Structures are given as C-alpha cells and as structure tokens.
Amino acid sequence: MDGKTSAETEGNIRLQIELDAKIGDTSSDGPSPTSFEPQSSITKNSSDTSSVSPPRSPAERAPEQKLTLFALRLAVLEKAATGLGTLGFIWATVVLLGGFAITLDKTDFWFITIILLIEGARIFSRSHELEWQHQATWSITDVGISSFRAIMSSSHFIIKAVKGIFRPITVVRKPTGDSRDITESRHQASRREKKMPSRTWAISDVPLLPYAQWFFLSKNVSRLLYWLQLASATACVVLSLMKLIRRNYGEIAKEEKDKKNRNNALNIFYALALAEALVFLLEKAYWEWKVIYCKLLDEVNKECELGPTGVISIKRFFYDAYSRCVNGSIFDGLKMDMVSFAMDLLNSNSPDEQLIGVRILRQFSMSHRFSGDTLQNIGITLSVIERLVEMLNWKDPQEEEIRHSAADILSKLAGKKQNSLRVAGITGAMESISSLLHVHRSSGGAADEISEKKIIFDNEHYGFWTFNQLGLLILKKLARDHDNCGKIGNTRDLLPKIIDFTQAGERLLKDETVTSSQILTVKRSLQLVKMLASATGATGKQLRKEISEIVFTISNIRDILQYGEKHPMLQKLGIEILTSLALEEDATEMIGRTGGVLKELFNIFFKEGMPENQNHVRLASGEAIAMLASESKSNCYRILKLKVTEKLVEALGIPLLRINAAKIMRNLCAYSGEDCFELFQGFTTAVPTVLKEIITAEGKLQEVMIGLAARAFKFMTSQESGIMFKGAGIQEVELARAIVQILKKHQYPHIKIPRIRRFAIELAIWMMRDKETNVQFFKDLGMEKELEYVTETTSELESFNIFSGTVGLSRDSTTIHSLVETAMKLLAV
C-alpha cells in the first residue's frame, strides 16, 4: 500500500477532466480513460480543441465608432462657429467699436452691442453646457433625460419649466418619455428609495436655490443653457439679416470722408455674426437630425446589446467623446472606445458610474462579437481585475447588480488560462470568491455568522443562489490549472463551503418540481470537487486528504447515489469523486466504512433496464468499486459480505460490465486471500468465458481476463484446473499458444493496456507450476525467446497498478524482471 499512498514528484501533468457537462449528457461509446491506465499528455493536447484558437473572423467595426465620428463632425462645426465668433469679436472691438464708436449710427451701435452681448452669452453657455450635460448623466436614476427626445421637446420643456418655478421643493418630477423610460424610471425610483443615505450630494440632484427645485436643479441647467444658445443664435441671425438687408448705417458727413470704410466694416461684422450663428444652428440641426430622426444613440445601443438601461451609458460615452473633441484636438474623441471608457468608470467612487461601467463590461464579455477583445483588454489591466475581485465582497443589497455583474465578468475571464492565473494571483482573490458561496439554510448557524447573514438576507429578493452558482463556476474554471487547485485548498474554510453545496437529500433529488438552478448548484460543486480530487502530485495528495477528512463529503455522495436516479450525471460525478479519493489509503478506508456506499455502487452497477445514454454511470460505478477493492483487504471483505459473487460472475458475460467485473474479481482474488473461497466456488462457472476471451479477445478485455485468470487459478488444484479446462473445451496447449502470441504481439508496453505482458507471464508461471507438461508446451512455442525480449523492453509503465495522469501510483510488489526470472527457471527445469 506504500506505492498507493506515496505520490510522485510534481510535473506538467494534467488529468482528463470533464467540464461543464450538461445534465443528462452521455459519454462516448468506448470506455473512458481510468485510474488503472495512464493518460498521455501528448494525446490529450492533440485532441483538446479548447486550446486551439478558432480562426478569426474579418475585423468588424465597433458600434461606438459611429458616435466618435459624429462627435468629431460636431466638433468641427463647433470650432468653426467659435472661430467665426472670435473673429467677429475682434473685428467689432478693434475695428468698429474701437474706431467708429463715435461715428456709428445709434441703431448700429445698439445692434452691435446687443449682438456682442447675446453672442457672448451664447459662447459662455456653450463653454459650460458640456460640463452641465456631463454632470447630468452622472446618475443613472435620471431616466427622465435618458432620451434626447426629452431634451429636444420644446413645448413640454417650456411648460414644465414654468410650472417648476412655482413647484415646492418636496415635489418629485414625473418621468417623461416612452414606456421603456417610464418602466426604468419606476425601477430606479424604487432603487433610490431603498438606497442608504449618502454623506455627499449627488451632483445631478443639487438644488441651486432653496425653491423652484425642478427648474434650478443642476441636472436641468444644461437644458436652460441649451435653449439660451438657440435663442441667442436665432436673435443674432435676425439682427444681422435685418442690417445686411436694409444697410441703413446712416449718412456720412462731408467732413467725415475719412470714415468712408465704415459701411464695409459693418457689412463684414454682420456677415461674420450671421455666419457664426448659421454654423452653430447647422450644428444643432445636424445634432437633432442624427439623434432624433436617425436615432443614432438607440441604434448604437442596439448594436452594443446593452438593453433598455444602455441609453444612459451610450449618452455618457458620447458626451465624453464630444467634450474631448471640443476641448482638445478634434481627433481626441476618436481614441475612445466603450471598453476603456467602462474600465475608467469602474474605478470611480460613484456607485452609479460603477454600475454603468460594470454593465458595459459584463454585456461585452458575454457578447459573442465583443467578448474576445473585451476579455483581452481586461486581462492585461491588473487594476481592473483587482477592482472586479474587490466588488465580489460588496454585500450591500443595493450593490447586488454590481456584485453580480463583476462575478459574471470574472467567470468569463477565468475561462482563459492566462487570465485565470492573473485572477488567482491577486491577493485575497480566493477569499473574495469564497464570499459568493453563502449557504442559505434555515437550520442552525454559528453565532458569529448572524451579523453577516443579516446584511444580505434582510432583503428577501437577494439572489444568493445566483451568486453561489457564479462562485462555483469561477472556482471550477480556475481549478483547470494545477497551481490554482492548491490555492483553493489552502484558502481557509473554502473546501467545507464547496462540500456543503454537494448536499442533496432525498427531498431534493426526488422532487418533480425542483428548480434547475438547485440541481445546477449541486452539479457545479460536484464538478469542482472532482477536479480538485483528480489533481496530481503532492497538491493532489493533500487535496484528497483534506476532502476526505470533511465529514460530509462521502455521506453527501452516498445520498446522491441512493436517491439520484433521476439525475444520472450527478451520480456519475459523485462516483468519479470516490474513484479519485480512493487513490489514498485513508480515504479508501473512509469510503468503505461509510455505510451504504459500496452497496449503492453495486446497485447502480448491476441495475438493469437503464437507458443506453446512462450506461456511463454503470461503467463509472464499476471503476469505483475496482479502485476501492484495490489493495484494501477490509473493503474486499465488505464486498464479499454483500453476497454479490454470483452477480459478478454473471456480469462477466455482459459486454457492458465484463471489463469492470473482471477487475473487481481480480482485486478480490488478489487482496482477500483465503476469505474469497466463496468467490472461487462460483468462479468455476465463469471459466469457459474467461478462457474464451483470453484466446479470442483483444485489447483491454483480453488484459483484464488474463489478469483475472492469473489470480484466480492460483487457488485451484491441478485436478480442479483440469476439470475446468475440460469443461470449457479448451486444452492447455491452446492457452499456452495464446500467451506466447500475446507476448509476440505486444513487444512494447502500450499505454492502453500497460500490464498485459505482466499478467501473461503470471498466468504462464501458474500453468508451468500446475503441470509439468505445460513447461514443454512453452518451450516448443519459443517462450524463452519472448521472455528475453521482455527483459530488454521492460518499462516503468508495467510497474504500477494505478495511474494518476502519467504518474504511477501503487507500485507492484513484484517487478516484471522477477517474474521473467521465475518463468525462465521453470523453463530450465
């Protein structure tokens, strides 16, 4: 048993692990690799399509590029209008008012003054409008302006503005817009009511004056500035046209002939003022055309797949891009993209901005079109990963969506190996993920957990089941890497939490109305435990020890085996966990001591009438039983007490069960000793089947049948064996010929049947010891030559009974060289 309990040194070893199998999925027709045969990492890598990147599709233009291009064009018009306005100011102040103020006609003087004042007001309004517009989008609760229709609706705006002046401060504005806006407004209003009081003002909700709240609320100032600009530009157009059409600049006296350029100067000024106002109005017309009639924001939101709440995100992105184009180079906005924009918002201190950012990243991470680039950008930005991990600890019910979105993003991010290493490498990451695994049960609880539970479950609608599933999914993806398995095992109280989710009693498993989310939680927890228990090297050994020492592990699996008839995938996962745990001696004994486990495994193994798509469960149960019987005398004794000998003999004739039945019977013969006399009594009826398969079968079936015969025949006398050969209609010379042919055919140990040569030599030794005539048969067939070749080609592959990946466990006490020497001595007699 020493070989079984001592793991080899760690290396680049991976076990074949079944991931994300759907409930009810079926296995392939052929038997899957087991713990009794090594698994080549080369073979696995060549067949692992998940590591091969799919061919890239042609580059697709990002939807937000429409917004950045729109912002650039607006900025060109805006800067053109600003340039004309600046030139007009200079012309008016230097040329007209500076040079001709005294000689100007009275009407021209006031026209110029008014135009300069209103243009000054417009430019001032424009310079601050973007700031106020930006502030107005800080709160996602302000759904009333989430559509540009609300901004542009003049009649409703003016009426409501007038009414708002006389409205008391306590009155709350009703939402405007379409039904989608109204629905979202109600949702956000509910969110505001539940939200805890803040120590700071939300900028969009600051009342600038103590009365007339609606009109003087900071989030509405941008509207006031917008209409002020339109009024100023319109007035400028009217006044400039009036003077350019009439040209009534007054008469020039004879003594003022040196002022003859005054009329031309005035024409230039009014033309500049008119051009500036027209360019500005053109900008606004272009704005309204693209936003209201072409519905650019809604179109981009639809392409980004952000849903009804995405309009706020799109609007914020557009304002930021437009501000960059206006305040800096017109090309600055072209450098923006939604992913980097969302990552910047993620680091904000505003909950609303955090929610906008995490919503965008979540949607883009889930989208088939955008997930690749999005996850790549997140993966190379460590600060963003740290922020997402930090958000997993936010247990305030008002931050539920942020926490949920962060978990969704991390679950996608952990799907790629390089990203999973970065996530697991963050200090406290495992503890943060562990915080998602909160078991919500009404029965009992530690006193020190009461305060933590109260925060979350005061809100009855808190989605703790969803967080449980996401936490298990993240851990499952992280566990694909061997090093992460060790980190999961070393995280305090994490393994017990995972095991707790494997609890599924009779009520849950047999209930017809059980929700798929509950079954999914159990399934993911079992998948995760299976991956941890299947780890290799010292890490795997330690994990199997810790998992088996948790008192609920084996009993929870027993309940699944006993009551999980309707959920075969859960049964298979539980059985595979037992198989992996059985690699350790102490765990093997714990499983055997747990009442009903061996019995339930045999019930599944022998169960008739199961659909073909559930055969993989029967195969897995046979594999688990064989592992539990390997090198465990106590478990062999328990199996014999179950009175299953007759059924095992019958199973040797059933194609689906015969390989595992032969493994179980061989282990019973090898490790039960004299206690298996009853087994030998029933074995006589199976001798014809065993001998026939040795001679005619190939591959794994031939290997296990030779191994069974080599062990079972040792307990028979020459007379008994002669009767069996005669009853089977097979002569000893035929069996000897088959053994020699096997050694010739398998000149090198094969990964699928690593012990066939060992078993063949063991059977030959028994035959030569049983009857002296058999020695001559082997001599005549050239057995000595084949044995010499075995000596020259012996491999470590033939020295172990159990394998964990490519690591051999449970070294056989008798080396193959010793077997060859024994056989050679018998041949020399």
Phi, psi and omega in degrees: 000352182296320181297328183287329185264351180254115181274150179283171179297152184286149177207192178279076186237135178225139174271150175288119186238135179270122185244142172050038177288135181287154177295122181097001177296150180250155178274175179287166183296320181281159179292141180278159178302142184239179179285354179268356179222145181288156179243119183287126177293333179293315179297319182295316182295326181288335181259356183275098183284344182292336181275351181266122182288133178292155180299138182288137176280161179305145183302133181246134183291132181292142182300325184291349177296333175296322180288318181293325176292319177298318179296321178298314181295320176297320181295324177299313178296319181296317181289329176295315178296319179296320179296316178296320179296319178297317179297320178297318178298315180297315179299316182293315185285323184273313187272307188280292185292329179284323185258328188239012185306324183284324185268358179292146172296151184301317180293321178296319180301313181287326175300312180298317181298314180296317180299317179296321180293313183289327176290324175297318177296321180294315180296320177298315180298320182293321183293335181254348183298316182298322178298315180290322177298319179297316179295328183291342180259010181289332183253124178285353178283346182275069183282345179298335178245021180286349176242142179291345176299322181293325180288322187270352183283096190292312186296313179295323182296312183296316180299313182293327178296316180296315180295326184292334181298324184260008181274136180297160184292337184277349183282134180259133181294139176279147181289150175242168178112192184281179185298326179297317178297320181295315179300314180295324180297317179298319180297316182288326177297318176299322180295320179295321182296325183276342188291142180292149179301144180256151179276349180236159179283141166281123189304323183288348183250011183285120175278116184289330177236154184293340179236173181056053188302313187300316186288323186257013175291139188300329182287350178257354181295325180299326177294317180300316179294325179297311181290330176296321178294315179299318179295319180296313181297319180296316178298321179297318178297315182297310183295318181294317180295320179303315183285324180290328180283313184280321182052038179272074185270003181090159181278149178257123181294159183298325182285354180249037180296337179288353178261022185292343178275002183298316182298316178296321179296319179294320178301317179296317181296311181296326178293319177296317179297317179295316181297317180298314181295321180293319178297318179297315179295327176295320177299315181293322178296318178297319177302307183294322180299313183287324186275314187272310186275317177276347178052051184298316182296316178295323180295314180294321178298320178294317180293327177282348176061040182270351176081186184301324182280355184286345181299321178298315180297316180296319181295318177299316180298316181296315181299319179296316180296316181295320179298319179296318180295323183281316186278337179237219175288149180294346181266356182297322181293335181292342182277354182275149172217162187295325184291309179296324176300315180293322179295325176294318180295330182299328182271007179287161175269354180274125178302324180293319178293321177299319181294319178299312181297316183288330175296316180296312182297322179295313182295318180292327178290329181274340184285135178296328183284323190248353189298321183302303181293322181297310181295327178294316180294320178293318184297330181267002179248094187298324181297325179290318178299317179298321179295317179296319178296320178298322182295338178296340181271356183281107186255004176294129180304331179289344179255019183299316183293322178297314180297317180296316180295319178298320178294321177299315181297316181294327178294325176284322182295322182288352180289342178254135189302313183297325178286324180297324178293323178292319179297311182292336182281350179286132180301126179082007183296315182295323177294322178294317177295323178299331180294341177285339185268073179258115181277118183259095178231148184281339185276123169049160176178152181292149183294329182284355179263353187297314182297321180293319180295322185298322182300316186277313194268004167297332176266108187292343182264008181294130187276067183292329178296320179297318179294323177301312182295320180293320178299316178294322179295317179297314180296323180296319179289324177293327184289353175297334178266135185299319181295324179293329177301317178297321179294322178297317180293330182274351179283128186299130175065010181281315180300314176302324177296316180298315180297325181299328180283349175280357181288120179212098183279187182300320183298318182286315187286334182259353182289127180289335185260013182297139182283150180294333181293324179293316178294322180296322178297315178297316181299313182294323178295320177294319178299319180293315179298321178299316180296319179292318181290338181269000181298153184255173176069198181297326178298313179298320179299316180292319180296316179298323178295314182292320180295316182290334181282344174288122193295340184268350187302301187288324180292323176297318178294323178300318179297322179294319179294324185281320187247000187266033181302326181279353182231072184298329180294322176296320178298315181298317179298318178298318180296318180294329175296315178299320180298318179290318179297330182292355174293340179255137185299313182297319179294323177301316180292321178298317180297317180295324181285336180289116186300130173094348183293308180298321180297315180293325177296318178291324178300318178290319183296321183266357186296130180258160177081008178286144177301154182299328182287359176248010180297333180297334178290318178295319179296318180295322179295320177297320178297319180295317180298316180299321178293319181292332179276345183289122177057029179228099181296322181295318179292324176298319178296319179295322179295318179296327178292340179282356178056051181252009184301313183297320179292325178295319178296318178295325182294339178296339179263001180260118185307322183291327190254346194295326180296309181291326176298319178295321177299314182297314182294323178296316179295324176297318178293324185284326190241358178268332182069224183290345182292344185262028179302321180298323179296319180295325180299318181278344184291335183302328180287341182264354183303314179304318179296316182297311182296321180297317181291326178298320184280322189255332186283172177220165173069218187297320181298317179296320180298311184290327178291320175297317179297320178296314181297319182297327180276316187287323184292341181295336184267011182247147175280167179299323180293318180295319181293323178298318178298320181292317179297319180293318179294330180277349181072026181235136180267155181300325181296328178293319178293320178298318179297320179297321180295315179297320179296324178296317179295324178291319184290320183255071182286342176231142180296134181257146184297330181279331180227068189290342186246014184294323179290321177299313181295321180296319179292320178300317180294321178296320178298318179297317181297319180290328176284331183289315182218136180293333180295331180293331178299316180293323177303313182293323177299313181296330182275358178082034181296323183299317179298318180293324179293322177297321179291325176299319179300320182285339185244016181298139181231156175299339179303331184268005187260356186237150177267334185225146179230143171242098190069238176257010179264126179276133176238160177059070179294136180293137183293334179253121180285159180291333176294321178296321178296317179297318179297319178297315179296321180295322178295320179293324178290333182280348182293000000 
